[in-house]
Amino acid sequence: INITIDRSPPRVQLNTPLNNTFNLENITFFYNVSDDHSTIQNCTLIVDGLINQTNTSITRNETLRFNFENMSQGTHTWQVNCTDHQGNTNGSVFYELTVDDSPPTVTLHEPISFLNISMNTTVNASAFDAFSGVNVTIFQFRQNEQSSWNDLCRADNDTSQYYNCTWDISSIPEGNFYQIRAFANDSAGHVSTPENATNITIDRTAPEITIVSPEDS
């Protein structure tokens, strides 16, 4: 007769999502569980302190998963609790994740449409993301609607929500239909809708003045 004495609970290891990461609303939670003496009766996914789902088909020492769909935006905690067939129960550590399904919003403040520019000028925009935060804000310009966009400058991981840089116009052709746009992405990889200013005039040439009358001398 083989008698098993088992007072040791299972050991539960969370794999992914990693702690303090950003995710979309549909998430697969990966974990594994080990136990030296007993098979595992069940494992349960705990989200924000509440039981979400339980799996009773558990294989020890293999990567297991729970699928969660339509998790609400915001910050959540998750944990996996497992019980072996001797009734010993143990839980993993808590991991934290942030669900972000929304892109940042960007407002271009300067320059404004139909502005006349004759010297280097400041471009300014504000960017905001409620959940994962703004990662990069990029400014671009082009000569007209048919032209390709050119990078003007970028700001990385600025927590002030306000982004500035100088537009050096000293070497670009003069013209009446320049455009500026600003857009941003967040730490979850979403890209905002660009905010544009159009019909900007670049004019570095001073007016010519001709005296018609009275004539010289």
Solvent accessible surface area in square Angstrom, and as a share of the most:
residue,aa,sasa,rsa
1,I,206,1.05
2,N,156,0.80
3,I,140,0.71
4,T,74,0.43
5,I,121,0.62
6,D,16,0.08
7,R,200,0.73
8,S,55,0.36
9,P,55,0.35
10,P,0,0.00
11,R,118,0.43
12,V,20,0.12
13,Q,100,0.44
14,L,5,0.02
15,N,40,0.21
16,T,58,0.33
17,P,13,0.08
18,L,107,0.53
19,N,67,0.34
20,N,103,0.53
21,T,42,0.24
22,F,86,0.36
23,N,29,0.15
24,L,97,0.48
25,E,64,0.29
26,N,90,0.46
27,I,10,0.05
28,T,44,0.25
29,F,0,0.00
30,F,53,0.22
31,Y,0,0.00
32,N,45,0.23
33,V,0,0.00
34,S,23,0.15
35,D,8,0.04
36,D,100,0.52
37,H,107,0.48
38,S,7,0.04
39,T,76,0.44
40,I,7,0.04
41,Q,82,0.37
42,N,35,0.18
43,C,0,0.00
44,T,15,0.09
45,L,0,0.00
46,I,16,0.08
47,V,14,0.08
48,D,72,0.37
49,G,54,0.52
50,L,129,0.64
51,I,130,0.66
52,N,62,0.32
53,Q,59,0.26
54,T,71,0.41
55,N,41,0.21
56,T,101,0.59
57,S,90,0.58
58,I,25,0.12
59,T,67,0.39
60,R,80,0.29
61,N,111,0.57
62,E,97,0.44
63,T,88,0.51
64,L,22,0.11
65,R,139,0.51
66,F,7,0.03
67,N,89,0.46
68,F,36,0.15
69,E,125,0.56
70,N,109,0.56
71,M,8,0.03
72,S,72,0.46
73,Q,71,0.32
74,G,14,0.14
75,T,81,0.47
76,H,19,0.09
77,T,45,0.26
78,W,1,0.00
79,Q,23,0.10
80,V,0,0.00
81,N,45,0.23
82,C,0,0.00
83,T,26,0.15
84,D,0,0.00
85,H,107,0.48
86,Q,98,0.44
87,G,52,0.50
88,N,28,0.15
89,T,82,0.48
90,N,53,0.27
91,G,29,0.27
92,S,9,0.06
93,V,99,0.57
94,F,114,0.48
95,Y,37,0.14
96,E,71,0.32
97,L,1,0.01
98,T,18,0.10
99,V,0,0.00
100,D,0,0.00
101,D,52,0.27
102,S,41,0.27
103,P,66,0.41
104,P,4,0.03
105,T,94,0.54
106,V,15,0.09
107,T,64,0.37
108,L,20,0.10
109,H,74,0.33
110,E,87,0.39
111,P,4,0.03
112,I,109,0.55
113,S,44,0.28
114,F,149,0.62
115,L,61,0.30
116,N,117,0.60
117,I,9,0.05
118,S,64,0.41
119,M,142,0.64
120,N,73,0.38
121,T,33,0.19
122,T,60,0.35
123,V,0,0.00
124,N,22,0.11
125,A,0,0.00
126,S,22,0.14
127,A,2,0.02
128,F,101,0.42
129,D,16,0.08
130,A,71,0.55
131,F,78,0.32
132,S,10,0.06
133,G,26,0.25
134,V,23,0.13
135,N,47,0.24
136,V,13,0.07
137,T,0,0.00
138,I,34,0.17
139,F,1,0.01
140,Q,23,0.10
141,F,31,0.13
142,R,44,0.16
143,Q,67,0.30
144,N,46,0.24
145,E,119,0.53
146,Q,157,0.70
147,S,34,0.22
148,S,90,0.58
149,W,55,0.19
150,N,67,0.34
151,D,107,0.55
152,L,33,0.17
153,C,33,0.20
154,R,145,0.53
155,A,24,0.19
156,D,82,0.43
157,N,102,0.52
158,D,51,0.26
159,T,133,0.77
160,S,64,0.41
161,Q,79,0.35
162,Y,126,0.48
163,Y,4,0.01
164,N,91,0.47
165,C,27,0.16
166,T,86,0.50
167,W,4,0.01
168,D,80,0.41
169,I,1,0.01
170,S,72,0.47
171,S,103,0.67
172,I,24,0.12
173,P,81,0.51
174,E,69,0.31
175,G,20,0.19
176,N,86,0.44
177,F,125,0.52
178,Y,2,0.01
179,Q,9,0.04
180,I,0,0.00
181,R,53,0.19
182,A,0,0.00
183,F,33,0.14
184,A,1,0.01
185,N,44,0.22
186,D,2,0.01
187,S,49,0.32
188,A,30,0.23
189,G,53,0.51
190,H,37,0.16
191,V,89,0.51
192,S,6,0.04
193,T,113,0.66
194,P,56,0.35
195,E,65,0.29
196,N,72,0.37
197,A,4,0.03
198,T,41,0.24
199,N,48,0.25
200,I,0,0.00
201,T,22,0.13
202,I,1,0.01
203,D,66,0.34
204,R,95,0.35
205,T,91,0.53
206,A,76,0.59
207,P,117,0.74
208,E,170,0.76
209,I,154,0.78
210,T,112,0.65
211,I,138,0.70
212,V,126,0.72
213,S,88,0.57
214,P,114,0.71
215,E,150,0.67
216,D,141,0.73
217,S,150,0.97
